[in-house]
Amino acid sequence: MADKLKDTLFPLEKVQLFASVLKNVYAPFQPEEFVAAVCDKDWPERELKEKMRHTTLCLHKFLPQDFEKAVDILVAIVPKVTGFEAIVLPDYVEMYGQDHWDVALPALGELTKCGSSEFGIRPFLNKDLEGAMKYMLAWADNDDFKVRRFASEGCRPRLPWASGVPALKKDPSLILPILEKLKDDPEEFVRKSVANNLNDISKDHPELVLDICERWQGKSKNTDWIIKHACRTLLKQGNNRAMLLFGFANPELMKVEDFQLSNTSPTIGNDISFSFNLVLNIKEKQKVRIEYIVHFVKASGKTSPKVFQIKEVEMKPGVHAINKKHTFKNMTTRKHYPGEHTFEIVVNGDAKASAKLQLN
């Protein structure tokens, strides 16, 4: 069985190294006692985020109780901490800095250089959105690309595994000046965050994102990459405006024939294959996006759709044979349950054919 992230990313050796680094910067620090407190009897069973928070709580006991003094120590070790344990530093600021904004916010900008402060900033955004976003806007001009990336990533409306910021979901207008500054950033790491931020926004404000993408299209290779990545959810949804933006052919000129599943009663853990003929009644080669949707049965018995891309390519008029394999093996990101599953074939955002199977 593969090692779990909670064990591989935060092992005992990392805690010991973390303690050693702190001792070198802050002489009164007690490394052995700190390691013993962190790696207590419950340590092996704690999940990853639980290990992070537990380490933060222990760290507070061994640092000065004055927040500013404690933060000075954490900032001082930034160049020496590069592993996953670095996430403890912004977590410390999140936990103990809510009443010390003038110290806490600049510290998050420094601490993100060795890990990422994207989670630590979220409570500050929820407490005073305009006040926190002023820092984010300034960080977008920082010389360090990690800080610039934090300016975008930290204010994503739907940042995975992070606490939500409802105000940004409702009105993302404060995010847009940051994305404008970063849309042609020389670092791909930053540009990818811009694209992900726009993709988040598109889930609540699709027309706003399409307005931005239309304005950015053709400005540079960087912005063209960003807008394509930013519109991935809209393309999966078959948004007509998004399809036109990227030059996809009219789905009314396409049809799917002879859609077949190799097995209509597979067992969990097995693979199936499926095939169909794609008929393109177009006059010349055009861009085509072919996807399939599986409506998976969940533990509750209800179904939930997931989109899988088959290909996105320019295709000639005529009939094209398409074959694909799908696995029902359980994964860390998806567990399968028995029941009736529906497969759909989608071409340029338009559902063209469907079939059902009984997963056992």
Protein Blocks (a to p, Z undefined) as FASTA:
>chain_A
ZZdfklmmmcfklmmmmmmmmmmmmmmlcfklmmmmmmmmklmmpcfklmmmmmmmmmmm
mmcfblklmmmmmmmmmmmpcbfklmmmmmmmmmmmmmmmmlmmmmmmmmmmmmcfklmm
mmmmmmmmmlmmmmmmmmmmpfblklmmmmmmmmgfklghiacdfklmmmmmlmmmmmmm
mmmgfblklmmmmmmmmmmmmmmmmmlmmmmmmmmgokamklmmmmmmmmmmmmmnopak
lmmmnopacfklgccehiacfbfcbcehiacddddddddfbfbdcddddddddddddfko
pacdddddfbdcdddedjddddddddfbdcfkbccdeddddddddeehiafbdcddddZZ
